[in-house]
Amino acid sequence: MKVTAKGTVRVSVAGLCCYRPGHRSRLIYRTLLYRGRKGEPKGFREPELIRLLDAAHQQLQAPIVLVWDGLSTHKTPAIRTAIAARPWQRVYQLPAYAPELNPVEKVWSTMKSSLANLAVRTAGELAAVVKNRLKRIRYRTRLIDGYFTGTGLSPPSPTRP
């Protein structure tokens, strides 16, 4: 099998495990495909992360309490300025290395394990498979609830019709 993607290609994912009292838990995410082109961002930068947070606010229609890990991009002046300009958002920082406290790390682990032994020929195919796996997780509310519970948090009991 010929693989057309070279070593400079990468698929990046940013996401939030969210819940709002009285509603189902959600996974809100964005993917970014880097093809190695000059000037193309290799991963998520401030503008993309800010748009993700704004999209989460729109979808949840509620204030956001954001618990972030120690990724350097989360601490940049641009991010701090954007967060300060959003009165509907509060940020708490996780300890330096604490993946067991971050429910999103469990999402990444589940997604990555589902990619084991996967053979794709192009970066576009890989991006499509990653999106498919995340979409599957997105619609498994009890799984997302389990990720929260695994960190010691208890998601609210959703109001079910």
CORPE-V968065 format. One record per residue. N is the residue number from 0. RES is the residue in one small letter. D_FIRST is the distance of its C-alpha to the first C-alpha in Angstrom with 1 decimal. Layout:
n=N res=RES d_first=D_FIRST
n=N res=RES d_first=D_FIRST
This chain:
n=0 res=m d_first=0.0
n=1 res=k d_first=3.8
n=2 res=v d_first=6.4
n=3 res=t d_first=9.7
n=4 res=a d_first=12.1
n=5 res=k d_first=14.1
n=6 res=g d_first=16.5
n=7 res=t d_first=19.3
n=8 res=v d_first=18.0
n=9 res=r d_first=19.7
n=10 res=v d_first=20.8
n=11 res=s d_first=24.5
n=12 res=v d_first=26.6
n=13 res=a d_first=30.4
n=14 res=g d_first=32.3
n=15 res=l d_first=35.7
n=16 res=c d_first=36.8
n=17 res=c d_first=40.0
n=18 res=y d_first=42.9
n=19 res=r d_first=46.2
n=20 res=p d_first=49.1
n=21 res=g d_first=49.4
n=22 res=h d_first=45.9
n=23 res=r d_first=42.5
n=24 res=s d_first=40.2
n=25 res=r d_first=37.5
n=26 res=l d_first=34.3
n=27 res=i d_first=34.2
n=28 res=y d_first=31.2
n=29 res=r d_first=29.5
n=30 res=t d_first=26.0
n=31 res=l d_first=25.3
n=32 res=l d_first=22.1
n=33 res=y d_first=22.4
n=34 res=r d_first=20.2
n=35 res=g d_first=22.0
n=36 res=r d_first=24.5
n=37 res=k d_first=27.9
n=38 res=g d_first=30.5
n=39 res=e d_first=28.1
n=40 res=p d_first=29.0
n=41 res=k d_first=26.6
n=42 res=g d_first=27.9
n=43 res=f d_first=30.9
n=44 res=r d_first=34.1
n=45 res=e d_first=37.6
n=46 res=p d_first=37.5
n=47 res=e d_first=34.5
n=48 res=l d_first=36.1
n=49 res=i d_first=39.4
n=50 res=r d_first=38.0
n=51 res=l d_first=36.4
n=52 res=l d_first=39.8
n=53 res=d d_first=41.6
n=54 res=a d_first=39.3
n=55 res=a d_first=39.9
n=56 res=h d_first=43.7
n=57 res=q d_first=43.5
n=58 res=q d_first=41.6
n=59 res=l d_first=43.9
n=60 res=q d_first=47.0
n=61 res=a d_first=48.5
n=62 res=p d_first=49.0
n=63 res=i d_first=46.2
n=64 res=v d_first=46.6
n=65 res=l d_first=43.5
n=66 res=v d_first=42.7
n=67 res=w d_first=40.4
n=68 res=d d_first=38.7
n=69 res=g d_first=39.3
n=70 res=l d_first=36.5
n=71 res=s d_first=38.1
n=72 res=t d_first=37.3
n=73 res=h d_first=39.5
n=74 res=k d_first=42.5
n=75 res=t d_first=42.5
n=76 res=p d_first=45.6
n=77 res=a d_first=43.9
n=78 res=i d_first=42.9
n=79 res=r d_first=46.4
n=80 res=t d_first=48.0
n=81 res=a d_first=45.9
n=82 res=i d_first=46.8
n=83 res=a d_first=50.4
n=84 res=a d_first=50.5
n=85 res=r d_first=49.5
n=86 res=p d_first=52.4
n=87 res=w d_first=50.4
n=88 res=q d_first=48.2
n=89 res=r d_first=48.9
n=90 res=v d_first=46.6
n=91 res=y d_first=46.7
n=92 res=q d_first=44.7
n=93 res=l d_first=43.1
n=94 res=p d_first=43.9
n=95 res=a d_first=41.9
n=96 res=y d_first=39.3
n=97 res=a d_first=39.5
n=98 res=p d_first=36.2
n=99 res=e d_first=38.1
n=100 res=l d_first=40.4
n=101 res=n d_first=37.7
n=102 res=p d_first=36.5
n=103 res=v d_first=33.6
n=104 res=e d_first=32.2
n=105 res=k d_first=31.9
n=106 res=v d_first=30.0
n=107 res=w d_first=27.4
n=108 res=s d_first=27.2
n=109 res=t d_first=26.7
n=110 res=m d_first=24.1
n=111 res=k d_first=22.1
n=112 res=s d_first=22.4
n=113 res=s d_first=21.0
n=114 res=l d_first=17.8
n=115 res=a d_first=17.3
n=116 res=n d_first=14.2
n=117 res=l d_first=12.7
n=118 res=a d_first=9.0
n=119 res=v d_first=9.3
n=120 res=r d_first=7.7
n=121 res=t d_first=11.3
n=122 res=a d_first=14.6
n=123 res=g d_first=16.2
n=124 res=e d_first=14.1
n=125 res=l d_first=15.1
n=126 res=a d_first=18.6
n=127 res=a d_first=18.9
n=128 res=v d_first=18.0
n=129 res=v d_first=20.5
n=130 res=k d_first=23.1
n=131 res=n d_first=22.6
n=132 res=r d_first=23.2
n=133 res=l d_first=26.2
n=134 res=k d_first=27.6
n=135 res=r d_first=27.6
n=136 res=i d_first=29.5
n=137 res=r d_first=31.8
n=138 res=y d_first=33.2
n=139 res=r d_first=33.8
n=140 res=t d_first=37.2
n=141 res=r d_first=38.2
n=142 res=l d_first=35.1
n=143 res=i d_first=36.1
n=144 res=d d_first=39.6
n=145 res=g d_first=38.4
n=146 res=y d_first=36.8
n=147 res=f d_first=40.2
n=148 res=t d_first=42.1
n=149 res=g d_first=39.8
n=150 res=t d_first=41.2
n=151 res=g d_first=44.7
n=152 res=l d_first=45.1
n=153 res=s d_first=46.2
n=154 res=p d_first=45.0
n=155 res=p d_first=47.7
n=156 res=s d_first=48.1
n=157 res=p d_first=46.9
n=158 res=t d_first=49.2
n=159 res=r d_first=47.7
n=160 res=p d_first=49.0
